[in-house]
Amino acid sequence: MAEADGHNSGTIAVSLTVTEGTPNAAGNYSPVMWVLRAADSYGESYSGSKVTGVVTINGTTIGYSYAWSSPGTQTRTLASGTINVGHSADGTKTIGFSFTFSGIPGTSNSGGASGSSSMTLTHIPPQTPTGLTIGTQTTPGSVPVSWSAAAGSTPSSYTIRADDDPAFGSPLTFTSSTPSMTLTGLEKGTTYYIDVRATNSSGSSAYTASQSVLTLAGAKRWDGTDWVAAPTFKRWNGNSWVPVTTAKRWDSTAWVNLT
């Protein structure tokens, strides 16, 4: 909550109180409630007199008028309302607000009043990404993943976790600035659990529900203690040794791919 105060040349004090409601994460905005009040410390009755002015919230101006007729020193509510204020793409927002008060014409309180202030709204972090998808694997130990940004404030980066423990006790962590990447360096022939969250300067979302994937095994050999990755077989291409990517057989005429 924040307040702007002003006092006219007579006995009237005016205040504009601004309060932020619950931010809407999906819409990346906050409802802002405002109330303009005035009190006359003298308590004189100005029957039939009308005061006017404007309230401005984050650049939006609202006019008001109020019939000041009842006597007494009580605080009067001149006007009130609610306005939805959009946040910046990163979920941050600082608003300015102000008011004017015309004074009461033809009285000792004919002088006007005004006031202004500002307030920083609650930062809105990104929402949890959607549609986490495991792509088609082509290389042992590498897994392509993709997802979509949810509605709301814009992520600046994503954190992806991969772990053979579904509780993510000791995950491998990857960072991407786009909603897709290929996770590398994973153990071959191992079931991994993968999730992702979004981050910007306002904070981070929750992680998505995890997806599981069994990585491609690749060739292995027994080293006397454990199964380990087999060495990469190579062939001479006339200039250098290059990995053998496809097994072939001689069909009495030419080398052809094994099927």
Backbone torsions as a table, in degrees:
resi	resn	phi	psi	omega
1	MET	NA	143.9	177.2
2	ALA	-142.3	163.0	-173.8
3	GLU	-143.4	143.1	171.4
4	ALA	-116.7	132.9	-175.5
5	ASP	-121.9	150.6	175.1
6	GLY	-152.3	160.0	-178.8
7	HIS	-141.5	133.2	178.8
8	ASN	-81.8	-177.2	-176.3
9	SER	-74.6	-8.0	179.0
10	GLY	-103.2	-120.7	-172.5
11	THR	-119.8	16.6	-175.9
12	ILE	-105.7	126.2	173.9
13	ALA	-106.5	135.1	-177.2
14	VAL	-122.8	140.5	177.9
15	SER	-139.7	142.0	175.4
16	LEU	-114.6	115.2	-179.4
17	THR	-104.1	129.8	-177.8
18	VAL	-121.7	130.5	-178.5
19	THR	-130.5	136.3	177.5
20	GLU	-88.4	133.2	173.5
21	GLY	-85.1	-168.1	-179.7
22	THR	-70.6	122.1	-179.5
23	PRO	-60.9	146.4	175.3
24	ASN	-98.7	104.0	-173.9
25	ALA	-66.4	-41.3	-178.2
26	ALA	-66.4	-36.6	-179.5
27	GLY	-90.3	-9.1	-179.2
28	ASN	56.3	47.2	176.9
29	TYR	-145.5	164.9	175.5
30	SER	-126.5	136.8	169.7
31	PRO	-74.7	133.6	-179.7
32	VAL	-119.6	118.8	179.2
33	MET	-96.8	137.9	179.7
34	TRP	-133.2	147.1	177.7
35	VAL	-138.2	127.3	176.5
36	LEU	-105.1	122.9	-177.2
37	ARG	-126.2	155.5	177.1
38	ALA	-143.4	147.7	177.7
39	ALA	-137.2	136.5	177.9
40	ASP	-105.1	110.6	-176.7
41	SER	-68.4	-17.2	178.6
42	TYR	-84.0	-36.1	175.8
43	GLY	82.4	22.4	-178.8
44	GLU	-75.3	149.0	176.3
45	SER	-91.2	130.0	177.5
46	TYR	-119.2	72.1	-173.1
47	SER	-59.1	127.1	176.5
48	GLY	80.5	-1.2	-179.6
49	SER	-80.7	146.1	-178.7
50	LYS	-126.1	133.6	175.1
51	VAL	-107.1	149.8	-179.3
52	THR	-136.8	169.3	177.2
53	GLY	168.4	-169.1	178.4
54	VAL	-134.9	151.4	170.8
55	VAL	-117.7	132.4	179.3
56	THR	-120.6	122.9	179.0
57	ILE	-121.0	113.5	176.7
58	ASN	52.5	40.1	177.3
59	GLY	89.7	-9.0	177.3
60	THR	-95.8	124.7	-175.4
61	THR	-105.3	132.0	179.8
62	ILE	-123.6	123.4	176.6
63	GLY	-83.3	154.8	177.9
64	TYR	-146.9	159.4	170.2
65	SER	-143.1	149.9	-175.5
66	TYR	-144.7	130.4	178.3
67	ALA	-85.1	107.9	-176.5
68	TRP	-91.8	94.8	-173.8
69	SER	-123.0	-32.4	-174.6
70	SER	-80.9	137.1	179.1
71	PRO	-77.4	174.3	175.8
72	GLY	110.7	167.7	-175.8
73	THR	-98.9	11.5	-178.1
74	GLN	-65.3	156.2	175.8
75	THR	-79.6	131.8	-178.6
76	ARG	-107.5	141.2	172.8
77	THR	-90.3	112.8	-178.2
78	LEU	-80.9	-37.2	-178.4
79	ALA	-167.4	159.5	177.4
80	SER	-157.4	165.2	179.1
81	GLY	178.0	-178.9	178.1
82	THR	-135.6	139.2	177.6
83	ILE	-136.6	138.1	176.8
84	ASN	-86.9	125.6	-177.2
85	VAL	-111.8	119.0	177.8
86	GLY	-73.4	142.4	177.4
87	HIS	-89.9	166.1	173.5
88	SER	-67.7	168.9	-176.8
89	ALA	-57.5	-31.7	-179.3
90	ASP	-87.1	8.1	175.9
91	GLY	87.6	2.1	-179.5
92	THR	-96.8	158.3	175.8
93	LYS	-168.6	130.3	169.4
94	THR	-120.0	127.9	-177.7
95	ILE	-110.6	150.0	169.1
96	GLY	-104.5	151.3	177.1
97	PHE	-148.5	152.0	-176.1
98	SER	-157.3	170.0	176.6
99	PHE	-148.0	158.7	167.0
100	THR	-126.8	152.2	-178.5
101	PHE	-137.7	125.2	-170.4
102	SER	-73.8	-18.8	-167.1
103	GLY	82.9	174.2	-177.2
104	ILE	-106.7	107.6	-173.5
105	PRO	-57.4	141.8	174.5
106	GLY	74.3	16.0	-179.7
107	THR	-129.5	176.0	176.6
108	SER	-69.1	-9.5	177.8
109	ASN	-110.2	38.2	-178.4
110	SER	-77.8	-13.3	-179.1
111	GLY	-70.6	144.2	-179.1
112	GLY	-84.3	175.0	177.7
113	ALA	-147.2	157.7	177.1
114	SER	-154.8	163.7	177.8
115	GLY	-164.2	158.5	179.2
116	SER	-152.7	157.7	177.6
117	SER	-164.3	-172.0	178.8
118	SER	-146.1	165.2	-179.4
119	MET	-153.0	136.7	174.6
120	THR	-90.6	124.8	-179.2
121	LEU	-81.3	164.4	177.7
122	THR	-60.2	132.5	177.2
123	HIS	-69.6	139.5	-179.7
124	ILE	-110.1	107.5	178.2
125	PRO	-73.1	167.9	178.2
126	PRO	-62.9	156.0	172.4
127	GLN	-83.7	164.4	-178.9
128	THR	-61.9	131.1	178.3
129	PRO	-57.4	161.2	-179.6
130	THR	-121.9	163.0	170.4
131	GLY	64.6	37.6	177.1
132	LEU	-60.4	125.0	-174.0
133	THR	-131.4	135.3	174.1
134	ILE	-91.5	124.2	-179.1
135	GLY	-83.4	-177.3	179.8
136	THR	-77.9	126.3	179.9
137	GLN	-80.4	140.0	175.8
138	THR	-125.0	-16.0	-177.1
139	THR	-130.0	128.7	176.9
140	PRO	-56.1	134.1	178.5
141	GLY	84.2	2.9	178.9
142	SER	-127.6	134.3	-176.9
143	VAL	-132.2	118.5	174.8
144	PRO	-79.4	136.8	178.4
145	VAL	-134.2	154.1	176.9
146	SER	-149.1	163.2	-178.6
147	TRP	-162.0	-180.0	179.2
148	SER	-126.6	144.6	174.0
149	ALA	-72.3	140.3	177.8
150	ALA	-83.1	165.0	175.7
151	ALA	-63.3	150.7	179.7
152	GLY	125.4	-153.6	179.9
153	SER	-66.7	153.1	-170.8
154	THR	-85.7	126.5	176.6
155	PRO	-68.2	146.4	171.9
156	SER	-101.9	-19.0	177.3
157	SER	-159.8	167.1	178.2
158	TYR	-130.0	144.2	174.0
159	THR	-111.8	125.5	-179.6
160	ILE	-114.0	132.9	177.3
161	ARG	-113.4	144.0	174.7
162	ALA	-136.8	129.0	-177.0
163	ASP	-151.6	145.7	174.0
164	ASP	-81.1	-1.1	175.6
165	ASP	-104.3	120.2	-178.6
166	PRO	-63.4	-16.6	176.9
167	ALA	-88.7	0.6	178.9
168	PHE	54.9	52.3	179.9
169	GLY	-69.9	-39.3	-179.9
170	SER	-142.3	69.8	-172.4
171	PRO	-77.8	153.8	162.2
172	LEU	-78.2	138.3	-175.7
173	THR	-119.7	133.7	179.9
174	PHE	-126.4	152.2	178.6
175	THR	-126.3	136.9	179.3
176	SER	-138.2	144.6	175.3
177	SER	-93.2	-5.9	179.1
178	THR	-124.0	161.1	-175.5
179	PRO	-81.9	44.5	173.6
180	SER	-169.5	152.4	172.6
181	MET	-171.0	167.6	174.3
182	THR	-107.4	121.5	178.4
183	LEU	-81.4	126.3	-177.3
184	THR	-119.3	167.0	177.7
185	GLY	78.5	16.4	178.7
186	LEU	-82.2	153.9	175.9
187	GLU	-67.4	137.6	-179.8
188	LYS	-75.8	146.9	177.6
189	GLY	62.8	34.8	-175.6
190	THR	-127.1	141.3	175.5
191	THR	-82.4	124.5	178.3
192	TYR	-116.2	150.2	172.5
193	TYR	-109.9	131.8	-171.9
194	ILE	-127.9	135.7	172.0
195	ASP	-143.3	174.9	-174.8
196	VAL	-150.4	148.8	172.3
197	ARG	-135.0	161.6	-179.0
198	ALA	-108.9	150.1	-177.5
199	THR	-140.7	144.3	163.7
200	ASN	-146.8	-168.9	-174.3
201	SER	-66.0	-14.3	178.7
202	SER	-88.9	-10.1	179.7
203	GLY	136.7	-163.8	-176.9
204	SER	-125.7	151.7	175.1
205	SER	-80.8	175.1	168.3
206	ALA	-72.6	160.1	174.7
207	TYR	-73.8	151.6	175.1
208	THR	-69.3	167.1	166.3
209	ALA	-61.8	144.1	-175.1
210	SER	-80.3	154.1	172.0
211	GLN	-117.3	142.8	179.7
212	SER	-106.3	151.6	-179.8
213	VAL	-151.8	141.2	173.7
214	LEU	-97.7	116.7	-178.2
215	THR	-70.4	154.5	176.9
216	LEU	-61.0	141.5	-173.8
217	ALA	-76.8	-44.6	-173.6
218	GLY	74.6	168.1	-180.0
219	ALA	-73.8	141.0	178.5
220	LYS	-133.0	160.8	175.7
221	ARG	-137.0	156.9	179.0
222	TRP	-89.6	121.9	-177.9
223	ASP	-96.8	13.7	-179.1
224	GLY	97.7	-17.2	179.4
225	THR	-127.0	-38.0	-174.2
226	ASP	-153.9	163.7	173.0
227	TRP	-81.8	125.1	-179.1
228	VAL	-126.0	164.3	-178.7
229	ALA	-60.3	133.5	178.2
230	ALA	-72.9	152.4	178.2
231	PRO	-65.2	154.9	178.4
232	THR	-80.7	125.0	177.7
233	PHE	-79.1	142.2	-176.8
234	LYS	-128.4	162.3	177.0
235	ARG	-136.9	156.4	179.0
236	TRP	-88.9	122.2	-178.0
237	ASN	-99.3	14.0	-179.6
238	GLY	101.4	-19.7	179.3
239	ASN	-126.4	-36.4	-177.4
240	SER	-158.0	168.1	175.2
241	TRP	-83.5	126.2	-178.9
242	VAL	-124.5	153.1	-179.8
243	PRO	-60.9	142.3	172.8
244	VAL	-81.8	115.4	-176.6
245	THR	-99.0	-20.4	-177.7
246	THR	-138.4	127.8	175.8
247	ALA	-71.8	142.3	-177.6
248	LYS	-131.6	164.7	176.6
249	ARG	-137.5	157.5	179.1
250	TRP	-91.1	122.1	-178.3
251	ASP	-99.8	22.8	-179.2
252	SER	80.6	-7.0	177.8
253	THR	-124.6	-42.2	-177.4
254	ALA	-157.0	165.0	173.6
255	TRP	-78.9	125.4	-179.3
256	VAL	-126.0	158.9	-179.7
257	ASN	-64.3	140.2	172.9
258	LEU	-68.8	138.7	178.0
259	THR	-122.4	NA	NA
